[in-house]
Amino acid sequence: MPRREAARLLRRLGPIAVQSPKRGFSGMPHNQYESTNHAVNSYRRFHWIPSVQHPLCGPTSSGGIYEGQRSANKACEVQKRTFGSAATQFQRNPAYSVLNSDDIAYFKSILGENGVVQDEDRVAVANVDWMGKYRGASQLVLLPKTTTEVSKILSYCNTKRLAVVPQGGNTGLVGGSVPVFDEVIVGLAGMNKIISFDNVNGILTCEAGCVLENLSTFVENEGFIMPLDLGAKGSCHIGGNISTNAGGLRFIRYGSLHGNVLGLEVVLADGTILDMLTTLRKDNTGYDLKHLFIGSEGSLGVVTKISVLTPAKLSSTNVAFLSCNDYTSCQKLLLAARRSLGEILSAFEFMDHHCIDLVLA
């Protein structure tokens, strides 16, 4: 689909983050939680301004410096330390507002004191990816526990033109879940409840902040397994898996999440709650909008609840470690395994000698 037609379609669906705030959309960025291209997402949230940072209008401090300009300068300094000269290509979009005390007071009124994190040490953890490669300058982390609270946060931020970055387990490798500048971080870790499990059909319904490994343990005790398995399963959130369309080790057998996710609940940028949380395996009642949000990197909305189909637990598992002389041999081996084993082949991983040397070092 041409870009212009795609943009027109998305605008019909409701407010989205990737548009300019001049059109009335929220500053909600890219990946809801984990992986995406950091430079691309910087462009989505902020205009490309190869000039000096524009000051923002706002209340002045005792020194007579604009509060917004001071915050923007701090964010730019962090980005310059992180990215070097490349950071000068990205400038904070002056159309977005800067967080103030009134904003914090509102967030505390809906989340309580424990749901609003301003402690520098705790905020610093959320500002950087786990590899320490990307670093933002957010001053606030919000920890909602319900979909309604997420809706109120996004509605307020949309009205006040506050940029938002949703964050889950923060396990990505490309900085998609950390701020570029001083966005408000909305963490979904508090939304970690298992809502229901159908042990006849293997359908799990849960909140987006559930850790993948915890879900795996739960369904395995019921005789099922999660359709995806990741190296980061001990930390990553299912909401982040959905938003990045994570494949994982079991992709070769169970396919992508597009084929396993049955329903979603999503909060759009303006706070609208979109309820698509069906558990039907076959539903022909109109557009299947959930597929727009799977892999959308949080640019269309924040995923809050998921219903997913879990396959039956395998009665036995066998692992073979084979050596090949070259990559072509690996491809031939995969083809032979598929032909001989069919759909019982669950995973096929490739490691070159460089990887093995690192493990043995």
Rosetta blueprint (number, residue, H / E / L):
1 M L
2 P L
3 R H
4 R H
5 E H
6 A H
7 A H
8 R H
9 L H
10 L H
11 R H
12 R H
13 L H
14 G L
15 P L
16 I L
17 A L
18 V L
19 Q L
20 S L
21 P H
22 K H
23 R H
24 G L
25 F L
26 S L
27 G E
28 M L
29 P L
30 H L
31 N L
32 Q L
33 Y L
34 E L
35 S L
36 T L
37 N L
38 H H
39 A H
40 V H
41 N H
42 S H
43 Y H
44 R H
45 R H
46 F L
47 H L
48 W L
49 I L
50 P L
51 S L
52 V L
53 Q L
54 H L
55 P L
56 L L
57 C L
58 G L
59 P L
60 T E
61 S L
62 S L
63 G L
64 G L
65 I L
66 Y E
67 E H
68 G H
69 Q H
70 R H
71 S H
72 A H
73 N H
74 K H
75 A H
76 C H
77 E H
78 V H
79 Q H
80 K H
81 R H
82 T H
83 F H
84 G H
85 S H
86 A H
87 A H
88 T H
89 Q H
90 F L
91 Q L
92 R L
93 N L
94 P L
95 A L
96 Y L
97 S L
98 V L
99 L L
100 N L
101 S H
102 D H
103 D H
104 I H
105 A H
106 Y H
107 F H
108 K H
109 S H
110 I H
111 L H
112 G L
113 E H
114 N H
115 G H
116 V E
117 V E
118 Q L
119 D L
120 E H
121 D H
122 R H
123 V H
124 A H
125 V H
126 A H
127 N H
128 V E
129 D L
130 W L
131 M L
132 G L
133 K L
134 Y L
135 R E
136 G L
137 A L
138 S L
139 Q L
140 L L
141 V E
142 L E
143 L L
144 P L
145 K L
146 T L
147 T H
148 T H
149 E H
150 V H
151 S H
152 K H
153 I H
154 L H
155 S H
156 Y H
157 C H
158 N H
159 T H
160 K H
161 R L
162 L L
163 A E
164 V E
165 V E
166 P E
167 Q E
168 G L
169 G L
170 N L
171 T L
172 G L
173 L L
174 V L
175 G L
176 G L
177 S L
178 V L
179 P L
180 V L
181 F L
182 D L
183 E L
184 V E
185 I E
186 V E
187 G E
188 L L
189 A L
190 G L
191 M L
192 N L
193 K L
194 I E
195 I E
196 S E
197 F E
198 D E
199 N L
200 V L
201 N L
202 G L
203 I E
204 L E
205 T E
206 C E
207 E E
208 A L
209 G L
210 C L
211 V E
212 L H
213 E H
214 N H
215 L H
216 S H
217 T H
218 F H
219 V H
220 E H
221 N H
222 E L
223 G L
224 F E
225 I L
226 M L
227 P L
228 L L
229 D L
230 L L
231 G L
232 A L
233 K L
234 G L
235 S L
236 C L
237 H E
238 I H
239 G H
240 G H
241 N H
242 I H
243 S H
244 T H
245 N L
246 A L
247 G L
248 G L
249 L L
250 R L
251 F H
252 I H
253 R H
254 Y H
255 G L
256 S L
257 L H
258 H H
259 G H
260 N L
261 V E
262 L E
263 G E
264 L E
265 E E
266 V E
267 V E
268 L L
269 A L
270 D L
271 G L
272 T L
273 I E
274 L E
275 D E
276 M E
277 L L
278 T L
279 T L
280 L L
281 R L
282 K L
283 D L
284 N L
285 T L
286 G L
287 Y L
288 D L
289 L L
290 K H
291 H H
292 L H
293 F H
294 I L
295 G L
296 S L
297 E L
298 G L
299 S L
300 L L
301 G L
302 V E
303 V E
304 T E
305 K E
306 I E
307 S E
308 V E
309 L E
310 T L
311 P L
312 A E
313 K L
314 L L
315 S L
316 S L
317 T L
318 N L
319 V L
320 A L
321 F L
322 L L
323 S L
324 C L
325 N L
326 D L
327 Y H
328 T H
329 S H
330 C H
331 Q H
332 K H
333 L H
334 L H
335 L H
336 A H
337 A H
338 R H
339 R H
340 S H
341 L H
342 G H
343 E H
344 I H
345 L L
346 S L
347 A L
348 F L
349 E L
350 F L
351 M L
352 D L
353 H H
354 H H
355 C H
356 I H
357 D H
358 L H
359 V H
360 L H
361 A L
